[in-house]
Amino acid sequence: MGNDSGDSGGIDVLVFGSAIIDFVCYTPRLPKAGETLHGHNFQTGYGGKGANQCVAAARLGSKAALVAKLGDDSFGADYLRQLRAEGINVQHVDQLSGQTTGVAQIAVSDGGENNIIIVVGANNSLSADDATRAQPLLAQAKVLVCQLETPLAATLAALRLCKGTSIVNAAPALEQTPPELLQLASILCVNESEAALMTGVAEISSVCEAKTAVSRLIELGANTVIITLGKLGAVCATRKSPTLCEHVPAPVVDKVVDTTGAGDAFIGALAHNLARFPEHALTAHIAAACAVASKSVQLPGTQASFPYA
């Protein structure tokens, strides 16, 4: 078990989720099926949606804590050191004997597009018992953030114990999303492809289509929905005012270098702003998160691209 990095009191953002080591190949374009390409650069980095979102919030100034599982290997030991260096509370980050740390194989094209294969390893061992053990943190954290790279039963347990605002980043998306997951989350946040899968539509490529998907997700049981649309920004609506779906544009970015982790930068920034500035409107939180994500895509890497306050 990791040692607590600092005082556990006053947690702004608690992330319950994944930690994965990234192996990133940079290549002129993404390969077709069966094709071998020459890449021009290789990097290893720290990833996993859970840890990414936690680091993004911590770098912006939130007191952040992570509940996660690592393997009892050199990757896990390195990751634990890295989380401590970011100032994150790692009281509930465990290295599991006989397990491998999760890994992701990522290809990034010169145009900034990517494809990713993940092998989650020790992340699969995150359980409802871990939520119970972390209950003191869950009770006091201002914002809880969850994703779907770890077992669903564990995520649901954490959401049930949460006393503050909860964000579910439903990624990777499920075609049949459990109604309880939608109902427990204060905020459901997905990108356009995840929203399309969850609502059963072929594609979401415009603000208008995204607004229709927001309405559908609220009908399915979600309380507040945010759909991120990359360079188009994001749209949002709440169950209280489902017909008032607002579009928040993103800053214009001249040169996109690497989109990997931009969604996680957005979620981390959203959680930070909700925790630190609860009096602000949701659209203001989204605008601030879009600004952070737009900075992230201008630099290579995942956590390496996340800005500091």
ChimeraX attribute file (.defattr): number of C-alpha atoms within 10 A of each C-alpha:
attribute: neighborCount
match mode: 1-to-1
recipient: residues
	/A:1	13
	/A:2	17
	/A:3	13
	/A:4	16
	/A:5	17
	/A:6	14
	/A:7	9
	/A:8	18
	/A:9	11
	/A:10	13
	/A:11	21
	/A:12	25
	/A:13	33
	/A:14	31
	/A:15	30
	/A:16	33
	/A:17	28
	/A:18	29
	/A:19	32
	/A:20	30
	/A:21	23
	/A:22	22
	/A:23	17
	/A:24	22
	/A:25	18
	/A:26	21
	/A:27	20
	/A:28	15
	/A:29	17
	/A:30	20
	/A:31	14
	/A:32	8
	/A:33	6
	/A:34	5
	/A:35	7
	/A:36	9
	/A:37	11
	/A:38	11
	/A:39	15
	/A:40	10
	/A:41	10
	/A:42	13
	/A:43	12
	/A:44	15
	/A:45	16
	/A:46	23
	/A:47	27
	/A:48	26
	/A:49	29
	/A:50	28
	/A:51	27
	/A:52	28
	/A:53	36
	/A:54	34
	/A:55	33
	/A:56	34
	/A:57	34
	/A:58	25
	/A:59	21
	/A:60	17
	/A:61	17
	/A:62	26
	/A:63	25
	/A:64	30
	/A:65	32
	/A:66	28
	/A:67	25
	/A:68	26
	/A:69	33
	/A:70	31
	/A:71	23
	/A:72	17
	/A:73	16
	/A:74	11
	/A:75	17
	/A:76	25
	/A:77	15
	/A:78	12
	/A:79	23
	/A:80	21
	/A:81	12
	/A:82	14
	/A:83	22
	/A:84	16
	/A:85	10
	/A:86	15
	/A:87	19
	/A:88	26
	/A:89	25
	/A:90	23
	/A:91	19
	/A:92	21
	/A:93	23
	/A:94	21
	/A:95	22
	/A:96	18
	/A:97	11
	/A:98	9
	/A:99	18
	/A:100	21
	/A:101	24
	/A:102	24
	/A:103	23
	/A:104	20
	/A:105	15
	/A:106	19
	/A:107	23
	/A:108	26
	/A:109	19
	/A:110	15
	/A:111	15
	/A:112	21
	/A:113	15
	/A:114	19
	/A:115	12
	/A:116	13
	/A:117	11
	/A:118	15
	/A:119	16
	/A:120	22
	/A:121	18
	/A:122	27
	/A:123	26
	/A:124	20
	/A:125	17
	/A:126	23
	/A:127	20
	/A:128	17
	/A:129	12
	/A:130	21
	/A:131	24
	/A:132	15
	/A:133	12
	/A:134	19
	/A:135	16
	/A:136	14
	/A:137	27
	/A:138	25
	/A:139	14
	/A:140	19
	/A:141	26
	/A:142	23
	/A:143	26
	/A:144	31
	/A:145	28
	/A:146	29
	/A:147	25
	/A:148	20
	/A:149	24
	/A:150	27
	/A:151	17
	/A:152	18
	/A:153	13
	/A:154	22
	/A:155	24
	/A:156	20
	/A:157	16
	/A:158	26
	/A:159	27
	/A:160	15
	/A:161	16
	/A:162	25
	/A:163	16
	/A:164	18
	/A:165	19
	/A:166	26
	/A:167	24
	/A:168	23
	/A:169	25
	/A:170	21
	/A:171	18
	/A:172	14
	/A:173	19
	/A:174	14
	/A:175	13
	/A:176	10
	/A:177	14
	/A:178	13
	/A:179	11
	/A:180	13
	/A:181	19
	/A:182	21
	/A:183	17
	/A:184	20
	/A:185	26
	/A:186	20
	/A:187	22
	/A:188	25
	/A:189	25
	/A:190	26
	/A:191	20
	/A:192	22
	/A:193	19
	/A:194	22
	/A:195	27
	/A:196	20
	/A:197	17
	/A:198	20
	/A:199	20
	/A:200	13
	/A:201	12
	/A:202	9
	/A:203	15
	/A:204	20
	/A:205	13
	/A:206	11
	/A:207	21
	/A:208	12
	/A:209	14
	/A:210	26
	/A:211	25
	/A:212	14
	/A:213	23
	/A:214	27
	/A:215	21
	/A:216	18
	/A:217	22
	/A:218	20
	/A:219	12
	/A:220	16
	/A:221	17
	/A:222	23
	/A:223	20
	/A:224	24
	/A:225	29
	/A:226	28
	/A:227	24
	/A:228	29
	/A:229	23
	/A:230	17
	/A:231	15
	/A:232	17
	/A:233	22
	/A:234	27
	/A:235	23
	/A:236	25
	/A:237	25
	/A:238	21
	/A:239	16
	/A:240	10
	/A:241	9
	/A:242	18
	/A:243	13
	/A:244	13
	/A:245	19
	/A:246	16
	/A:247	22
	/A:248	20
	/A:249	20
	/A:250	22
	/A:251	16
	/A:252	11
	/A:253	12
	/A:254	7
	/A:255	11
	/A:256	18
	/A:257	18
	/A:258	23
	/A:259	24
	/A:260	26
	/A:261	25
	/A:262	27
	/A:263	28
	/A:264	28
	/A:265	32
	/A:266	28
	/A:267	32
	/A:268	33
	/A:269	33
	/A:270	27
	/A:271	31
	/A:272	30
	/A:273	26
	/A:274	23
	/A:275	22
	/A:276	16
	/A:277	12
	/A:278	13
	/A:279	9
	/A:280	11
	/A:281	10
	/A:282	19
	/A:283	18
	/A:284	15
	/A:285	20
	/A:286	28
	/A:287	21
	/A:288	18
	/A:289	27
	/A:290	30
	/A:291	19
	/A:292	28
	/A:293	30
	/A:294	25
	/A:295	18
	/A:296	29
	/A:297	24
	/A:298	19
	/A:299	18
	/A:300	21
	/A:301	24
	/A:302	26
	/A:303	24
	/A:304	16
	/A:305	22
	/A:306	31
	/A:307	18
	/A:308	12
	/A:309	11
